[in-house]
Amino acid sequence: MHRTFFMALLCLATSTVFAQDTFYPPKVEISDYTLSRFLTELTLAVGRQDQTFILDHLDPNIVNSFGGDGGIEEFKEYWDFKNNSTRFWEVVEQLLLIGGPKYEEGSDSYTIPYTFTDWPEKFDAFEYYVVMGTNVNIRDKPTTSDSKVIGQLSYQIVKYNAPDWKDQHKNPGWMNVTTTDGQITGYVFDKFLVSPIDYRMGFTKTTKGWVISMLVAGD
């Protein structure tokens, strides 16, 4: 009996040590109806690429980068906003799809995505990513045509193994990562990996309603 109990404890300890850290989207219930409605309207506006809606809902002092002066004119220049090929729509759509954190009751500000606001401090934001999706393949080679799937990841936090500078453009579209338990190292397509210091969007509640007050990346 004692041996069985000891083995059970050992198995439990082992599974805990080697457990892969997951970072699932939180269940978000926004009690502020005006914010909930604004996020819905924003999602629809992004879907139809409605420039007028976006410009009408920008904070006059919107923060566009950590080195700029801010403001709407800078925003339009930074994003080349009138150009049909602007990345603005793609970036914001991704942020809305990832989703935000829990809304603090009575707060007049809100920031998305949760991968920025809720990132676990024990993981260096410059070295770790989260696999954004369910059953995402990790492969032994950076290709889909001549590689073996060595595992599947669902919202796991993984460490990015940065290549030497001379090899950084060798496998475009792929990133070499290792799970936090150190058990699996392989390649994941970069569209499934999200950095906690990638773009985030901030909103502020004003007397005229919610506005976009920040859209920045980096640290």
VMD Tcl script that draws the C-alpha trace (Angstrom):
set ca {
  {0.00 0.00 0.00}
  {2.81 2.38 0.92}
  {4.58 1.57 -2.33}
  {1.42 2.25 -4.34}
  {0.92 5.58 -2.57}
  {4.57 6.54 -3.15}
  {4.37 5.67 -6.85}
  {1.18 7.71 -7.20}
  {2.90 10.73 -5.64}
  {5.90 10.23 -7.91}
  {3.71 10.12 -11.01}
  {1.86 13.23 -9.88}
  {5.10 15.09 -9.27}
  {6.49 13.99 -12.63}
  {3.39 15.08 -14.52}
  {3.52 18.44 -12.76}
  {7.18 19.02 -13.55}
  {6.79 18.14 -17.20}
  {3.34 19.65 -17.73}
  {3.19 22.04 -20.65}
  {2.09 25.54 -19.65}
  {-1.15 26.55 -21.34}
  {-2.54 30.06 -21.74}
  {-6.16 29.80 -22.83}
  {-8.30 32.86 -23.59}
  {-10.24 33.88 -20.47}
  {-13.99 33.79 -20.31}
  {-14.85 37.44 -20.74}
  {-18.07 38.97 -19.50}
  {-18.18 42.72 -20.10}
  {-20.65 44.33 -17.73}
  {-20.38 47.74 -19.40}
  {-22.93 47.60 -22.20}
  {-21.40 50.60 -23.97}
  {-18.03 48.84 -24.25}
  {-19.61 45.59 -25.39}
  {-21.56 47.46 -28.07}
  {-18.48 49.41 -29.15}
  {-16.41 46.25 -29.58}
  {-19.19 44.71 -31.67}
  {-19.41 47.83 -33.84}
  {-15.62 47.90 -34.19}
  {-15.56 44.25 -35.27}
  {-18.18 44.93 -37.93}
  {-16.34 48.06 -39.09}
  {-13.08 46.14 -39.45}
  {-14.90 43.45 -41.42}
  {-16.13 45.98 -43.97}
  {-12.91 48.07 -43.76}
  {-14.85 51.15 -42.75}
  {-12.28 53.96 -42.62}
  {-14.85 56.56 -41.57}
  {-15.85 54.60 -38.47}
  {-12.23 54.18 -37.42}
  {-11.31 57.84 -37.91}
  {-14.46 58.94 -36.07}
  {-13.48 56.78 -33.09}
  {-9.83 57.74 -32.68}
  {-8.65 59.60 -29.63}
  {-7.17 62.93 -30.85}
  {-3.99 61.99 -28.97}
  {-3.87 58.33 -29.96}
  {-0.54 56.67 -29.19}
  {0.88 55.08 -32.35}
  {4.40 54.24 -31.21}
  {6.74 54.74 -28.29}
  {8.83 57.31 -30.12}
  {6.24 59.44 -31.90}
  {4.17 62.44 -30.93}
  {0.82 60.68 -31.35}
  {-2.34 62.02 -32.91}
  {-4.65 61.21 -35.79}
  {-2.45 62.56 -38.59}
  {0.45 60.47 -37.34}
  {-1.89 57.47 -37.18}
  {-2.89 57.90 -40.83}
  {0.73 58.23 -41.90}
  {1.99 55.38 -39.73}
  {-0.57 52.93 -41.10}
  {-0.69 54.38 -44.63}
  {-4.36 54.32 -43.81}
  {-5.80 55.41 -47.15}
  {-3.87 52.74 -49.01}
  {-5.95 49.64 -49.79}
  {-2.98 47.48 -48.83}
  {-2.67 48.90 -45.30}
  {-1.98 46.25 -42.64}
  {-4.30 47.99 -40.19}
  {-7.31 45.78 -40.93}
  {-5.33 42.56 -40.67}
  {-3.68 43.58 -37.40}
  {-6.87 44.73 -35.68}
  {-8.86 41.74 -36.90}
  {-6.25 39.48 -35.30}
  {-6.44 41.39 -32.00}
  {-10.22 41.10 -31.92}
  {-10.06 37.38 -32.71}
  {-7.58 36.73 -29.90}
  {-9.84 38.59 -27.49}
  {-9.39 40.66 -24.39}
  {-8.98 40.11 -20.67}
  {-11.57 40.28 -17.94}
  {-13.18 43.70 -17.76}
  {-12.67 45.52 -14.48}
  {-16.03 46.75 -13.21}
  {-16.37 50.51 -13.59}
  {-13.11 50.98 -15.49}
  {-12.93 53.65 -18.18}
  {-10.16 51.85 -20.07}
  {-9.73 48.45 -21.71}
  {-6.86 46.85 -23.63}
  {-6.72 43.87 -25.98}
  {-5.45 41.21 -26.43}
  {-5.26 39.15 -23.26}
  {-1.88 37.82 -24.41}
  {-0.47 41.25 -23.51}
  {-2.48 42.16 -20.42}
  {-2.43 38.74 -18.70}
  {0.96 37.38 -19.78}
  {2.57 35.25 -17.00}
  {5.54 37.18 -15.63}
  {7.68 34.06 -15.23}
  {8.06 33.85 -19.02}
  {10.31 36.43 -20.67}
  {8.10 38.38 -23.08}
  {11.00 38.65 -25.53}
  {11.67 34.91 -25.67}
  {8.30 33.18 -25.33}
  {5.20 32.95 -27.50}
  {1.80 31.33 -27.17}
  {0.47 28.88 -29.74}
  {-2.83 30.46 -30.74}
  {-5.07 27.58 -31.73}
  {-6.11 24.02 -31.03}
  {-4.14 20.97 -32.19}
  {-1.56 23.04 -34.05}
  {1.06 20.80 -35.64}
  {4.70 21.02 -34.60}
  {7.02 19.44 -37.17}
  {10.55 18.12 -37.28}
  {11.36 20.25 -40.34}
  {10.24 23.73 -41.49}
  {8.04 22.43 -44.29}
  {4.72 20.66 -44.79}
  {5.80 18.60 -47.79}
  {8.74 16.67 -46.34}
  {8.34 16.63 -42.57}
  {6.87 14.59 -39.75}
  {4.36 15.88 -37.23}
  {5.99 15.29 -33.85}
  {3.24 16.76 -31.72}
  {0.20 18.99 -31.52}
  {-0.09 22.08 -29.36}
  {-3.14 23.90 -28.04}
  {-2.55 27.31 -26.47}
  {0.81 26.19 -25.09}
  {3.46 28.71 -24.16}
  {6.67 27.89 -26.04}
  {10.19 29.26 -26.13}
  {11.41 30.65 -29.43}
  {14.82 29.36 -30.44}
  {16.14 32.32 -32.39}
  {18.48 31.32 -35.25}
  {21.91 32.80 -35.83}
  {21.69 36.11 -37.67}
  {23.05 34.52 -40.86}
  {20.21 31.97 -40.85}
  {17.34 34.23 -39.80}
  {15.86 34.37 -43.32}
  {16.53 30.72 -44.11}
  {13.07 29.34 -43.27}
  {10.53 32.13 -43.86}
  {7.17 31.52 -42.25}
  {8.47 29.01 -39.69}
  {9.71 29.36 -36.13}
  {11.69 26.83 -34.14}
  {10.23 26.46 -30.65}
  {10.51 24.29 -27.55}
  {7.72 23.47 -25.12}
  {8.21 24.69 -21.55}
  {8.71 21.13 -20.31}
  {11.61 20.77 -22.74}
  {10.15 17.60 -24.22}
  {9.37 18.79 -27.75}
  {11.41 20.98 -30.08}
  {10.28 21.59 -33.62}
  {8.84 24.00 -36.14}
  {5.50 25.81 -36.02}
  {4.08 28.02 -38.75}
  {4.47 31.59 -37.53}
  {0.83 32.58 -38.09}
  {-0.06 30.38 -35.09}
  {2.40 32.08 -32.73}
  {1.59 35.27 -30.83}
  {4.09 37.36 -28.90}
  {2.96 39.16 -25.74}
  {4.67 42.32 -26.99}
  {3.08 42.26 -30.42}
  {0.40 44.83 -31.31}
  {-2.15 45.75 -28.68}
  {-5.06 48.16 -28.84}
  {-6.27 50.34 -26.01}
  {-9.69 51.93 -25.58}
  {-10.76 54.82 -23.38}
  {-14.25 55.83 -22.31}
  {-14.98 59.51 -22.91}
  {-18.05 61.71 -22.63}
  {-18.71 60.90 -26.29}
  {-18.27 57.17 -25.86}
  {-15.40 54.72 -26.31}
  {-12.46 55.66 -28.53}
  {-9.27 53.97 -29.69}
  {-6.51 55.55 -27.65}
  {-3.56 53.28 -28.42}
  {-2.31 50.88 -31.08}
  {1.33 49.97 -30.51}
  {3.78 47.08 -30.55}
  {7.04 46.44 -28.74}
  {8.15 47.43 -25.29}
}
mol new
graphics top color blue
foreach p $ca { graphics top sphere $p radius 0.5 }
foreach p [lrange $ca 0 end-1] q [lrange $ca 1 end] { graphics top cylinder $p $q radius 0.2 }
display resetview
